[in-house]
Amino acid sequence: MDNYNTIKDAMSVSNERANLISNNIANVNTANYKVKRIEFENLLNKSVDNAGQLKKTNERHMQAPNHTLGRITERTGLSVKENGNNVDLDVEMLNQSTNALYYSALTAQLNGRLSMYNTVTSS
């Protein structure tokens, strides 16, 4: 399965992102709490070279993207509230909706690929 691991990793990161967003929302009133984010897409893009091709380790092989699951970062410097908390509830709710759509799209893509493989193997 060519992109199965990439889709699987993206789904895992999306799940982790959902957990982080929920945690951010839960800490909306916690003094000095800093928003946490997970970076995955940029790491995935960096694993592909400038020409858009996967990096090769051998002319006969292709190296899959580095499946290091995202990097968690903390947004510092910006305080939304006087208590040092930087959770913006509107932004977090938007991020939650966006992440849900992203996960749904990944699920549909994975289901389509599995259906295609099922059709091919059952023929």
C-alpha positions, -999 to +999 in steps of 0.1 A: +000+000+000+018+030-013+005+058+010-010+037+037+016+046+063+014+083+055-024+083+058-021+062+090+004+087+105-017+117+094-047+101+112-027+095+143-015+131+143-050+144+137-061+123+168-033+138+188-042+173+175-078+167+187-065+158+221-043+189+223-072+212+211-095+197+238-068+202+264-064+238+252-101+244+255-102+228+290-075+251+301-091+283+288-091+298+324-059+283+337-034+310+347-002+311+325-014+282+304+002+283+269-016+269+238-001+237+224+000+227+188+012+198+168+032+203+136+030+175+111+023+188+076+054+209+075+075+179+086+059+158+059+066+184+033+102+186+043+105+149+037+098+154+001+126+171-020+122+203-039+111+185-071+082+169-053+098+134-056+105+112-027+142+110-018+159+079-031+184+059-011+191+036-041+181+040-077+159+009-074+143+020-041+123+049-029+125+060+007+091+066+023+086+099+040+100+101+075+071+090+096+081+108+127+048+117+141+044+155+146+063+178+169+044+194+197+051+231+201+039+257+227+028+292+215+045+317+238+047+354+239+010+362+231-013+365+261-050+368+254-059+373+291-043+392+319-035+360+338-009+350+311-032+325+294-031+326+256-061+304+247-084+320+223-116+300+225-128+311+190-095+300+174-096+267+193-131+259+182-122+267+146-091+245+149-113+217+163-138+219+133-109+221+108-093+190+124-125+171+123-129+178+086-093+168+080-098+135+099-130+128+079-112+134+046-083+111+057-109+084+067-126+087+033-093+084+015-082+054+035-116+037+030-114+043-008-079+028-010-089-002+011-120-007-010-098-005-042-074-031-028-103-053-017-118-051-053-084-060-068-077-089-045-112-104-047-113-104-085 
